[in-house]
Amino acid sequence: MPGLRILHVEDDELNQALVRAIVARSADPAVNGAQVVAAGSLALARAALAGGAFDVVLLDMRLPDGSGLDLAAEIQQGGGRGSPAVIALSGAAAEQSGAALAAGCVAVLGKPYSPAYLSSLLGSYHPGQYE
């Protein structure tokens, strides 16, 4: 069974490693077998999205070249069945949750987030559901 395709938009390498570890240790086979592509900026994320299909985008709200909200809105505007689910990751989740949800995010997780909760949330998506 193929795993999820996850785009992790995050400029902090430690946070990138954390997500890879959560995915690798997940008991859910779709999550455990996920392909995780890291992008450290909005520009790299846009290039990754243009070059491949993803089921889920884990999106940091503060990036070196702008706000993750901009990318979330772009993904939602693309709309249609080919759009991945966007999960916002923020150190200021309480302040940004309304704006993130309005921009098209399906969930907002505050940093630090529970590894078990992230794994469970990722497990609610199915590989290829956005093709």
Buried (B, 14 or more C-beta within 10 A) or exposed (E): EEBBBBBBBBBEEEBBEBBBEBBEEBEBEBBBBBBBBBBBBBEBBBEBBEEEEBBBBBBBBBBEEEBBBBBBBBBBEEEEEEBBBBBBBBEEBEEBBEBBBEBBBBBBBBBEBEBEEBBBBBBEBEBEEBE
